[in-house]
Amino acid sequence: MSAYLQLGCAVFFNVASYLVYRSIVDAIPRVWWPVFAIGLMFGAANTFLFARAIKAVPLSVAYPVFTGASFAVITVAAAFVFHERLPPVHLLGIGLVMTGIVLVTR
């Protein structure tokens, strides 16, 4: 698997874990624990894939790409899944982050 594909999958699992954590904020404990365990598994997959990716991608590139992409995708996903507000300034920020990712990976 290519290192950048692994990095992309790490972002996916990072976003999935935080969406799971957000979904259980108001859950009752007997519902909370099994769902939390799923979030932990997503987090473990995220960590494993990120660690594999940094074998081939320099950390100085992989970390900004990972955090920037995670920020952008989580922001948009939270707007769609949880109906959180997504003002134009956030969209501008996402655009700037994506531009930064392009520049860092060149």
Helices and strands as residue ranges (DSSP letters): H 3-23, H 29-53, H 59-82, H 88-104
